[in-house]
Amino acid sequence: MKKISVIIPMYNAEAFIMQCIRSVTEQTYQNWEAVVVDDGSLDQGAAICEKMSREDNRIRLYRQDNKGVSYARNKGLDLAEGEYVFFLDSDDAIHPRLFEEMIGQAETGHTELVFCGYTMWTPSLAEETETDSNEIRKTPSLSNPGGRSGDTLKWQTADEEGVQKWFHRTHINEMSGIGGKLIDRSAVGSLRFDVSLTNGEDTYFLYSLICQGIRAAYSSQGWYYYRRHQESVTHSVQMVCGQRYYESSRRIRDGEYRRGNIAYALTWEILAAEQIEKNYMMQRRSRDREGMKRIRRIAAEERRHPMFGQLYLSNKILFDSCFSCYPLYWVLSRMVSILQNRLTIIPMTDLKEAFQLCFGRKGEISMKKREASVGILTFHCSNNYGAMLQAYGLKRFLQSRRIRTDIVRYEPVYMTGRHWWIPYSPIKGLRGRIWGIMNMWTGFLAHLRMRKDFLRQRTNMNRFRFRYLVDKRRHKVLSEIGLRRLPYQYYVVGSDQIWNPDITCGLRRAYFGAFKNIRKKKVIAYAASFGGAALDPKYDEEFSKLIENVDAVSVREEAAVPYVKRLCGREVTAVLDPVFFLPKEAWQKVELTPKRERFIFLYITEKNEEMIEYAKKLSEDTRLPVVEVRATMVGADAEFEVDHGAGPSEFLGYIDKADYVVSNSFHAVAFSIIYQKQFLAFAHSSLGARVRNILKLHGLENRLYSKGEDTRIDAPADWDEVRRKTKEQTKLAKEFLIKNIV
């Protein structure tokens, strides 16, 4: 049984400390120690603790001069001997079975942070006063206050991404305080509370903890009981008047801004603005002119921060009126407060709705609509699984950072996949036209032969395209002239092979941002590719001129960096494909589960006899059928079960549910890594650098088939290490993208 170190900072808690410690001693889980740090108390609280420690040697008291709660908690961390630490305030209490439930979840769920909901507990003063025998009278039952706690706790768990969302959005209230948090001591390490903060130090401590990347578990049941009493109210008022009241929110905002998490940074910018307003109100009430001047300087500094410009118009109006026309601010803030009390659907952090209900017609407010600030130019219009899924990943990532983003409906007729009826050929001249006509005729016969499957595939492709990628009502842009009218300030070109002249019928100006547009500020190439390490030398001069239009350059293949750097003469970064921006859980939301169970998934982008033979042998050894998915006419032609009509959602579903994946497709390999499948990759004859690069980055080189070597599809993989490498690489990729947009 692992030990829990309960850290209890105490200051003048004579009326509460005995019941606080008793709630620990009455725990059903008994392998604990209580470290009480007396922060220079002036009452008899320390004497009560000394008496209790003589009765139970698991209770330890440490006394220090009054330095503040952060010093006390830090001292508790230094003195703690357990494998887990639990923080408990001296005027609070806990359910008798809380430790048992928490330690069970921490051990079985492999979580570093476990916490539950809060219950406000307001016993009368008569129930809290000390008696002649130095005992505290019995308070209402802790095991079932109000009859709302159950016998066991129901847990929700979250991975690293989920914990981030919990902290910044879903459970922002529960994770703003340190009370009731069970934390793995190894996760805490050398982390300590910031003693320069007089308020919000626990919120910033938890923020620093989750930034390390941890798993967590949460139960909504309120088995942590906190008191509301006169001393705590007075303390809260003093904190509001404190100079550092808003500092922790601003630090968290700056941290998320640097990491490129704009949506999360906005949450804390809104909170910081409100806290600065409240601080200013307190200074006005106390008639502290120096304090008012100081807050005004801080407000002026706040307005210059880039995140201030991301606030809703209503937030900006309130903030500015607070310092420029306080009577107006008083009226507007009271109006919002009244609406909050009457209409519980209005959150305090989103004042826009309040203004709409006050001044709008039928709930609308007359505001100028802001257009999306980023336009993505990529291969969304190609009926290709990887092309469409990478476009979705890039769009979703930018939108999650509260960056208004659209995929530009740039759909030139030479794009392969959708326009099979066009005599397309990358070769110029008579030879190219003849080749194009032959390709068109071959495609026509193939589509005629599999008419029903062709129509089903087109339906599935368009369903994904118009549901997740583009607005069907928007007009297509078929030429460079149409790009001049677009409203975006930033253009992201890529990902995918936008610089491959064999696909785009020569190098295309649009995919370099080489078009005139008065609103255009910047062009960023993200994970752009030409499929290999270099282009044919005949394209060098043209490529060198076109890339001058790109302000920030990144490519998908590490091997391509020297070539691009030589031609553009600037820094070039290698980044991950944007499908890695989203976790498995996000992709599962857009996938469609196949009806077939237990199978080997095969996807071919170039015919490879060795791969086909490997799939056959694997099928014989495992007695599992091979299911092949085709987006084009290229296939195994080996009597496998074939799905000609699958769209991107079906493609994801096949990979997720397959027992094994065999493919020479870059994106099939990428999603096999994301879904943590047993897979084997085969290199494409001309585009193999992409697959080799992605396997090397994740330490999965043994998953690349090599003739003559014993390559096992079921070779063990350290998926925790793979996730770590993915996280490390995506962090660099996100930083490159965000720093060039925000």
DRENKOL-396428 format. One line per field, with one value per residue (C-alpha): x, y, z. Coordinates in Angstrom, 3 decimals. Each point is the difference from the previous one (the first is absolute). Layout:
<sedos>
c1: (X;...)
c2: (Y;...)
c3: (Z;...)
</sedos>
This chain:
<sedos>
c1: (0.000;1.400;0.099;-1.908;1.578;-2.774;1.353;-1.976;1.142;-1.428;-0.371;-2.279;-2.219;-0.695;-3.743;0.372;3.258;-1.174;-2.883;2.217;2.528;-2.747;-1.358;3.435;0.323;-3.477;0.971;-0.620;3.421;2.480;3.455;0.423;1.926;-1.268;2.571;-1.409;2.018;-0.873;0.687;0.554;-3.484;-0.933;-2.712;-0.082;-0.074;3.559;-0.741;-2.976;2.204;2.681;-2.577;-1.329;3.529;0.673;-3.075;0.925;3.656;-1.029;-0.863;3.063;0.123;2.537;0.036;1.401;-0.249;-2.871;1.143;-3.178;-1.890;2.391;2.978;-2.056;-1.021;3.541;1.280;-2.612;1.232;3.563;-1.040;-2.366;1.143;-2.898;-0.234;-3.050;-0.726;-3.467;-0.731;-2.554;-0.716;-0.202;-3.641;-1.251;-0.795;-0.329;-2.261;1.154;0.426;1.666;3.567;-1.111;-1.806;2.766;2.930;-1.904;-0.618;3.583;1.457;-2.383;-0.367;3.701;-0.896;2.293;-2.806;-3.287;-2.611;-3.710;-2.680;-0.492;-2.891;-0.496;-0.419;-1.226;-0.493;-1.032;2.507;-1.494;1.012;3.562;0.957;2.406;-1.423;1.545;1.333;1.805;-2.294;-1.991;-3.714;-1.318;-0.812;-2.427;1.104;2.938;-0.891;-3.217;-0.414;-3.393;-0.464;1.757;3.143;-0.159;1.770;2.624;1.398;-0.518;3.157;0.715;3.547;1.926;3.308;2.394;-2.168;-3.133;1.540;0.901;-3.639;-1.170;2.272;-0.759;-3.638;-2.045;1.072;1.604;-1.673;0.919;3.604;0.544;0.629;2.497;-2.274;-1.092;2.655;1.837;3.229;2.684;3.136;2.199;-2.094;0.543;3.760;1.691;-3.117;-0.980;-2.537;1.036;0.481;-0.192;-3.723;-2.382;-3.037;-0.413;3.226;-1.793;-1.510;3.426;1.506;-2.564;0.598;3.727;-0.776;-2.264;2.458;2.337;-2.516;-1.996;-3.063;-2.825;-3.243;-2.980;-3.230;-2.761;-1.223;0.868;1.994;2.211;-1.794;1.086;-1.231;-1.368;0.560;0.777;3.776;0.039;-2.217;2.282;3.043;-1.602;-0.652;3.614;1.172;-2.125;1.761;3.359;2.365;0.458;-3.694;-0.012;3.631;-0.502;-2.669;2.329;2.866;-2.169;-1.236;3.565;0.984;-2.835;0.644;3.644;-1.072;-2.401;-3.199;-1.917;-3.411;1.333;1.959;-3.231;-1.708;2.642;0.102;-3.723;0.534;3.007;-1.945;-2.863;2.401;1.711;-3.437;-0.927;3.340;-0.591;-3.476;1.467;2.599;-2.745;-2.034;3.000;0.861;3.565;1.195;3.439;-1.603;-2.331;2.945;1.823;-2.973;-0.425;3.593;-0.633;-3.192;1.931;2.568;-2.810;-1.449;3.315;0.081;-0.835;-2.680;-1.960;-0.886;-1.562;-2.577;-3.652;-1.093;-2.175;3.006;1.998;-2.852;-0.279;3.759;0.460;-3.054;1.338;2.990;-1.381;-3.639;-0.601;-3.707;-0.664;1.942;-2.019;-3.278;1.138;1.533;-3.153;-2.105;2.054;-0.224;-3.806;-0.230;2.260;-2.288;-3.118;1.416;2.387;0.962;2.208;3.596;1.907;2.935;-2.099;-1.567;-0.893;-3.279;-0.942;0.427;-1.987;-2.915;0.175;0.396;-0.542;-3.097;-1.311;3.189;2.336;2.491;1.218;3.651;2.155;0.581;3.664;1.123;2.295;3.577;1.717;-0.586;1.447;1.063;0.390;-1.297;-3.434;-1.695;1.903;-1.813;2.938;-0.252;3.255;-0.558;-3.398;0.950;3.110;-2.147;-2.442;2.783;1.529;-3.340;-1.092;3.297;-0.140;-3.650;0.762;2.400;-2.898;1.460;-2.722;0.855;-1.453;1.211;0.022;-2.084;2.858;-0.931;1.873;-1.185;3.379;-0.208;-0.032;-2.649;-3.204;0.282;0.676;-1.826;2.715;2.925;2.526;3.724;3.039;1.888;-0.195;-0.346;-1.591;1.252;-1.654;-3.337;-0.022;0.849;-2.761;-2.597;1.027;-0.238;-3.434;-1.205;1.388;-1.695;-3.281;-0.065;0.961;-2.691;-2.561;0.895;-0.382;-2.708;-1.764;3.246;1.199;-3.162;0.169;3.620;-0.738;-2.888;2.215;2.811;-2.355;-1.721;3.307;1.132;-3.129;-0.570;3.506;2.079;-1.796;-3.310;-1.904;-1.672;3.279;1.096;2.969;3.201;1.372;2.661;2.492;-2.357;-2.566;2.596;0.325;-3.482;0.486;-0.383;2.819;3.042;2.069;0.342;1.261;1.100;0.219;0.182;0.410;1.765;-0.996;3.489;0.036;-0.216;-1.018;-3.213;-0.723;0.949;3.024;0.773;-3.092;0.234;-3.009;1.750;2.831;-2.334;1.226;-3.132;-0.945;-2.476;-0.204;-1.032;2.822;2.590;1.937;0.409;1.082;1.001;-0.930;1.265;0.109;1.402;1.068;0.034;3.757;3.288;0.214;-1.647;1.316;2.751;-2.036;-2.397;2.697;-0.119;-3.784;-0.257;2.586;-2.048;-3.352;1.158;0.962;-3.734;0.011;0.779;0.541;1.094;-0.475;0.026;-1.251;3.117;3.257;1.896;-1.482;1.318;3.481;-1.492;-2.635;2.451;2.485;-2.610;-1.685;3.050;-1.998;-0.701;-2.063;-1.679;-1.058;-3.376;-2.499;-3.006;-3.035;-1.875;2.210;-1.478;-3.126;-0.036;-1.607;-3.167;-0.537;0.368;-2.377;-2.718;0.080;0.559;-2.689;0.327;-0.014;-2.377;2.859;1.814;3.435;1.872;3.271;-0.206;1.826;0.371;2.131;1.156;2.425;-0.135;2.555;0.139;2.027;-2.646;-2.793;1.795;0.666;-3.710;-0.904;2.448;-1.148;-3.575;0.950;1.930;-2.680;-3.042;-1.319;-1.441;1.676;-2.199;1.365;-1.174;0.462;-0.350;1.385;0.274;3.312;-0.416;1.293;-2.259;0.539;-3.560;-0.034;-3.217;-0.039;-1.917;-0.035;-2.399;1.679;0.416;2.394;-2.266;-0.210;3.775;0.589;-2.503;1.780;3.373;-1.454;-1.726;2.615;2.111;2.920;0.758;2.164;0.585;2.454;-2.108;1.490;-3.309;-0.950;3.298;-0.592;-3.431;1.352;2.377;-2.793;-2.293;2.919;-0.646;2.096;1.164;2.650;1.004;1.348;1.956;-1.397;2.473;0.130;-1.659;1.555;1.815;-3.253;-0.633;3.626;0.035;-3.152;1.165;3.408;-1.529;-2.033;2.722;-1.941;2.569;-0.589;-3.500;1.414;0.118;3.464;0.470;2.095;-0.395;-2.290;-2.497;-2.801;-3.334;-0.610;3.366;-0.429;-0.168;0.434;-3.122;0.613;3.317;-1.685;-2.592;2.777;1.794;-3.240;-0.693;3.538;-0.168;-3.510;0.975;2.742;-2.364;-2.734;2.470;1.194;-3.539;-1.411;2.938;-0.338;-3.745;-0.675)
c2: (0.000;3.344;2.830;3.282;3.137;2.419;3.560;2.395;3.655;1.679;3.592;0.920;-3.049;-0.791;-0.379;-2.395;-1.953;-2.830;-0.967;0.404;-2.512;-2.293;-0.290;-1.404;-2.375;-1.428;-1.001;-3.625;0.088;0.198;0.163;3.766;2.706;3.483;2.794;3.104;3.156;2.764;3.307;2.134;-0.387;2.236;-2.285;-3.475;-1.923;-1.275;-1.218;-1.999;-1.590;-0.891;-1.750;-1.964;-0.929;-1.566;-2.165;-0.938;0.125;0.222;3.658;2.259;3.702;2.445;3.638;2.989;3.775;1.511;-0.089;-0.830;-3.054;-0.690;-0.265;-2.319;-2.296;-0.076;-0.989;-2.742;-1.304;-0.017;-1.956;-2.433;-3.623;-1.642;-1.118;2.262;3.459;1.277;3.665;0.862;3.492;0.288;1.175;-2.749;-3.706;-3.097;-3.032;-3.059;-2.132;2.625;-1.345;-3.573;1.042;2.316;-2.342;-2.805;2.183;1.296;-3.508;-1.741;2.919;0.964;3.642;2.596;2.348;-1.048;2.456;0.274;2.664;2.475;0.333;3.307;-0.664;2.734;-1.346;2.503;1.628;-1.906;-3.241;1.209;1.561;-1.638;-1.572;-0.063;-3.492;1.281;-2.026;1.086;-0.690;-2.450;1.599;-1.383;-3.407;0.187;-3.343;1.303;3.804;0.900;-3.578;0.714;-2.153;-3.581;-3.067;0.080;2.604;-0.147;1.033;1.698;-0.297;2.155;-0.186;2.932;1.850;-0.668;1.314;3.223;0.389;-0.758;2.656;2.762;-0.749;-2.892;-0.062;3.411;0.596;-3.377;0.329;3.562;-1.115;-2.507;-1.326;-3.608;-0.850;-3.326;0.256;-2.553;1.218;-0.921;2.333;2.870;-0.476;3.333;2.033;2.417;2.775;3.456;2.033;3.288;-0.574;0.950;-1.392;-2.595;-1.725;-3.363;0.514;0.806;-3.028;-2.289;1.688;-0.652;-3.614;-0.719;1.684;-2.905;-2.341;-2.108;-2.222;0.842;-1.374;2.027;-0.740;2.587;-1.173;2.518;-1.987;2.968;2.325;3.618;2.506;3.443;2.134;3.575;-0.459;-1.483;2.812;2.636;-1.769;-0.034;3.751;0.607;-2.097;2.039;3.123;-1.697;1.064;-3.532;-0.939;-0.186;-1.025;-3.768;0.336;2.153;-2.459;-2.896;2.090;0.806;-3.660;-1.163;2.850;-1.048;-3.603;1.089;-0.990;3.162;-1.288;-0.878;3.242;1.903;-1.677;1.395;3.374;0.401;-1.025;2.306;2.964;-0.645;-0.306;3.290;1.668;-1.405;1.116;3.508;0.058;-0.991;2.772;2.540;-1.129;0.285;3.392;-1.150;2.439;-1.577;-3.399;1.372;1.467;-3.312;-1.952;2.536;-0.614;-3.743;0.482;1.999;-2.804;-2.525;1.809;-0.368;-3.775;-1.875;-2.052;3.107;0.461;-3.496;0.934;0.315;3.561;-0.078;-0.880;2.869;2.459;-0.984;0.101;3.427;1.513;-1.130;2.328;2.748;0.384;-1.802;0.959;-1.680;-3.059;-0.125;-0.029;-2.560;-2.378;0.124;-0.720;-3.086;-1.093;0.257;-1.961;-2.664;-0.450;-0.243;-1.883;-2.690;-0.758;3.099;-0.686;2.859;-0.603;0.537;3.422;0.122;-1.846;2.450;2.951;-1.830;-0.513;3.598;1.889;-2.457;-0.561;-3.536;-0.914;1.445;2.796;2.281;-0.958;-0.202;-3.645;-0.938;-2.121;-2.958;1.247;-3.077;-1.621;-3.461;-0.896;-3.746;-3.116;-0.187;-0.511;-3.166;-3.258;-1.245;-1.115;1.521;3.304;0.517;-1.189;2.183;2.993;-0.827;-0.380;3.359;1.806;-1.531;0.842;3.682;0.268;-1.555;2.906;2.412;1.025;0.550;-2.387;-1.102;-2.365;1.987;-1.658;0.172;-2.903;0.135;-2.420;-1.709;-1.437;-3.787;-2.114;1.941;1.014;-3.333;1.252;2.606;-1.105;0.824;-0.548;1.580;-0.363;2.925;-0.188;-2.574;-2.948;1.397;0.562;-3.577;-1.360;2.106;-1.290;-3.595;0.573;1.537;-2.963;-2.520;1.845;0.179;-3.760;-0.756;2.268;-1.402;-3.546;0.795;2.628;-0.664;-0.082;3.127;1.907;-1.240;1.081;3.435;0.371;-0.974;2.296;2.967;-0.696;0.318;2.959;2.109;-0.997;0.503;1.962;2.631;1.824;-1.372;3.360;1.788;0.459;-1.930;1.858;-1.440;2.567;2.418;2.893;-1.420;-0.073;3.770;0.474;-2.196;1.657;-1.734;1.658;-3.166;-2.879;-3.447;-1.979;-3.763;-2.551;-2.763;-0.016;3.491;0.499;-3.222;1.028;-3.542;0.475;3.688;-0.073;2.196;2.291;2.068;3.599;-0.353;-2.606;2.480;2.867;1.752;2.028;3.598;0.717;3.288;-1.803;-2.545;0.499;-3.227;-3.362;-3.015;-3.304;-2.720;-3.564;0.696;-2.846;-1.129;-3.640;-0.487;1.688;2.268;0.986;-0.571;2.631;1.501;1.433;1.587;3.497;0.187;-1.420;2.496;2.941;-1.271;-0.747;3.663;0.586;-2.274;1.820;-3.082;-3.340;-3.491;-3.341;-3.451;-2.034;0.541;-1.083;2.931;2.692;0.442;0.289;2.593;1.917;0.213;1.435;2.441;1.040;0.078;-2.131;-3.097;-2.145;-3.641;-0.580;-2.802;-0.541;1.734;-3.275;-0.369;3.200;-1.907;-2.918;-3.333;1.012;2.977;-2.152;-2.607;2.649;0.336;-3.649;-2.474;-3.506;-2.797;-2.936;-2.451;-1.304;-1.641;0.739;1.138;3.470;0.530;3.331;0.363;3.237;-1.751;-3.644;-2.016;-3.761;-0.551;1.798;-2.022;-3.259;1.083;0.745;-3.438;-1.789;2.018;-0.953;-3.674;0.158;1.900;-1.403;3.527;1.341;2.872;3.056;2.354;3.601;1.838;3.689;-0.464;-2.823;-1.130;-3.197;-3.446;-1.916;-3.051;-1.093;1.913;1.504;3.525;3.116;2.421;2.458;0.976;3.675;1.543;-0.882;-3.613;-0.047;1.014;-2.588;-2.795;0.916;0.337;-3.383;-2.007;-2.619;0.769;2.766;-0.526;2.981;2.112;3.127;2.759;0.857;-3.633;-0.324;3.302;-1.078;-3.422;1.867;2.233;-2.987;-2.118;-2.893;-3.022;1.112;-0.510;2.732;-0.462;2.787;1.642;-0.156;3.786;1.352;-2.312;2.818;1.042;-3.366;-0.477;3.463;-0.503;-3.404;1.380;2.901;-2.440;-2.603;-2.573;-0.805;-3.712;0.405;0.655;-3.109;-0.919;-2.858;-2.823;1.088;-1.439;2.872;-0.749;1.803;-0.980;1.225;1.639;3.792;2.373;2.040;2.264;0.995;0.410;2.327;1.984;0.450;0.977;2.558;1.361;0.343;1.460;2.556;1.329;-0.079;1.886;2.630;0.589;0.396;2.161;2.385;0.846;0.668;1.659)
c3: (0.000;-1.021;2.511;-0.383;1.477;0.986;-0.056;2.223;0.145;3.103;1.147;2.935;-0.596;3.650;-0.629;-2.942;0.151;2.257;-2.262;-3.065;1.363;1.286;-3.532;-0.880;2.969;-0.743;-3.551;-0.983;-1.719;2.861;-1.605;0.304;1.814;0.801;-0.319;1.715;-0.659;2.452;-1.739;3.107;1.512;2.965;1.425;1.579;-3.300;0.415;3.535;-1.305;-2.667;2.540;2.152;-2.983;-1.119;3.423;-0.522;-3.601;-1.068;-3.676;0.686;-0.185;0.843;-1.397;1.146;-1.876;0.050;-1.940;-3.669;-1.905;-1.186;-2.899;2.353;2.224;-2.854;-1.348;3.415;0.097;-3.339;1.316;3.103;-1.742;-0.103;-1.883;-3.619;-0.364;1.395;0.877;0.727;2.678;1.370;3.783;0.006;-2.360;0.352;-2.175;-0.384;1.999;-3.148;-2.194;0.335;-0.699;-3.182;-1.194;0.558;-1.726;-3.056;-0.056;0.075;-2.397;-2.402;0.019;0.589;1.548;1.146;1.636;1.262;0.764;0.247;2.857;2.430;1.839;3.693;2.346;3.526;2.641;2.338;2.902;-1.692;-0.502;3.336;2.374;3.166;3.509;-0.694;-3.094;-2.264;-3.020;0.046;-2.568;-3.367;-2.608;-1.326;-2.396;-1.534;-1.519;0.228;-1.341;-1.172;-3.299;0.129;-1.240;1.275;-2.745;-2.343;-3.756;-1.824;-3.289;-1.324;-2.447;-1.811;-0.392;-2.544;2.020;3.219;-1.810;-1.030;3.533;1.496;-2.481;-0.768;1.363;3.670;0.342;3.395;1.497;-1.214;1.189;3.596;1.395;2.764;-0.506;-2.613;0.279;-1.999;-0.768;1.772;-2.979;-2.198;2.446;0.073;0.715;-0.830;2.777;0.614;-1.188;3.189;-1.930;-0.613;2.798;-1.815;-2.712;1.028;0.133;-3.468;-1.412;1.771;-1.635;-3.350;0.276;0.893;-2.985;-2.373;0.753;-1.651;2.471;0.098;2.405;1.437;1.236;1.825;0.117;3.412;2.712;2.535;0.870;2.456;0.171;2.520;-0.582;3.093;0.946;0.031;-3.508;-1.321;1.545;-1.423;-3.475;0.159;1.009;-2.939;-2.415;1.247;-0.398;-2.735;-1.343;-0.153;-3.800;-0.517;-0.149;-2.718;-2.063;0.390;-1.157;-2.915;-1.041;0.306;-2.256;-2.428;-0.363;-0.529;-2.749;1.869;-0.859;1.121;3.456;0.222;-0.704;2.967;2.345;-1.742;0.690;3.621;0.431;-1.422;2.427;2.926;-0.898;-0.134;3.429;1.416;-1.294;1.580;3.360;-0.231;-0.754;2.995;2.302;-1.619;-0.580;-2.672;-0.308;-0.414;-2.684;-1.921;0.202;-1.333;-2.820;-1.063;0.049;-2.039;-2.607;-0.157;-0.378;-3.010;-1.827;0.395;-3.257;1.766;0.975;-3.658;0.011;2.664;-0.863;-0.734;3.117;2.190;-1.479;0.573;3.659;0.543;-1.611;1.689;3.394;-0.341;-2.228;1.125;3.249;0.328;-3.369;1.107;3.230;-1.958;-2.589;2.533;2.164;-3.066;-0.765;3.635;-0.021;-3.225;1.468;2.975;-2.157;-2.963;1.133;-3.603;-0.110;1.141;1.620;-2.325;-3.113;0.376;-3.690;0.625;2.736;-2.353;-2.650;2.352;1.232;-3.254;-2.852;-2.083;0.504;1.831;-2.643;0.343;-2.732;-0.280;-3.073;-0.819;0.059;-2.924;0.425;0.246;-1.464;-3.369;-0.698;-3.528;-0.304;-1.759;1.640;-3.384;-0.918;0.673;1.995;3.618;1.203;-1.830;1.596;3.481;0.233;-1.019;2.790;2.576;-0.899;0.040;3.312;1.683;-0.977;0.991;3.378;0.573;-0.646;-3.344;-2.555;-2.783;-3.344;-2.663;-3.237;-2.710;-2.458;-2.262;-3.328;-2.663;-0.347;3.531;-0.157;1.669;-0.509;-3.640;-1.666;-3.094;-0.708;-2.268;2.735;-0.456;1.688;-3.305;-2.393;-3.775;-2.318;2.040;3.112;-1.759;-1.363;3.457;1.539;-2.464;0.677;3.785;-0.444;-2.094;2.509;2.854;-1.885;-0.603;3.606;1.421;-2.420;1.082;3.720;-0.299;3.318;1.988;-1.770;0.907;3.614;0.311;-1.445;2.466;2.953;-1.133;-0.417;3.294;1.848;-2.140;0.504;3.606;1.342;-2.519;-2.087;-0.260;-2.974;-0.569;-0.660;-3.570;-1.298;-0.821;-3.215;-0.843;1.508;-0.773;2.410;2.799;-0.156;1.468;3.080;3.453;1.888;1.540;0.384;-2.448;0.957;-3.052;0.528;1.368;-2.619;-3.342;-1.110;-1.491;-2.010;-3.701;-0.961;1.962;-0.639;-3.709;0.608;2.932;0.809;1.217;2.295;2.153;0.628;0.886;-3.165;-0.631;0.673;2.774;1.912;3.219;-0.111;2.739;0.138;-1.730;2.072;-1.580;2.458;-0.648;-3.728;-2.043;-3.431;1.050;0.260;0.792;-3.071;-3.268;-3.476;-0.584;-2.839;2.601;2.200;-1.486;-0.020;3.529;1.270;-1.329;1.229;3.542;0.429;0.568;3.070;3.258;2.216;-1.439;1.408;-1.797;0.895;-0.823;1.869;-3.133;-1.947;2.370;-1.626;-3.491;0.949;2.191;-2.893;-2.351;2.375;2.053;3.253;3.024;-0.848;2.652;-0.269;1.683;0.488;-2.225;1.589;0.543;3.098;1.473;1.031;2.459;-0.722;1.842;-2.326;-3.110;1.383;0.071;-3.795;-0.900;-1.079;1.437;-2.603;0.391;-0.502;3.106;0.306;-3.221;-1.565;-1.546;-3.300;-1.783;-3.130;-1.628;-2.365;-1.006;1.936;-0.474;3.172;2.039;-1.598;0.699;3.584;0.501;-1.382;2.298;3.013;-0.807;-0.139;3.285;1.924;-1.823;-0.355;-3.260;-1.858;-0.567;-2.647;-0.362;-3.284;-0.749;-3.539;-2.518;1.497;1.987;0.811;-2.413;2.197;0.802;3.276;1.297;-1.513;1.052;-2.944;1.615;3.271;0.859;2.568;2.942;-1.118;-0.579;3.628;1.227;-1.862;1.542;3.487;-0.036;-1.938;1.734;-2.348;-2.510;-3.099;-2.286;-1.983;0.610;2.133;1.662;0.603;1.878;1.823;1.235;0.951;2.334;1.342;0.599;1.304;-2.364;-0.899;-3.454;-2.650;-2.437;-3.512;-1.680;-3.138;-2.898;-0.474;3.166;2.585;1.810;1.632;1.624;1.049;1.578;2.063;1.255;0.967;1.921;2.091;0.474;-2.015;-2.691;0.648;-1.477;-3.492;-2.178;-1.203;-2.439;1.336;3.631;2.633;0.233;2.461;-0.099;3.627;1.279;3.432;0.101;2.938;-0.664;3.000;-1.576;-3.395;1.568;1.647;-3.315;-1.738;2.705;-0.257;-3.781;-0.087;2.625;-2.292;-2.982;1.862;1.177;-3.566;-1.289;2.774;0.343;-3.700;0.201;3.359)
</sedos>
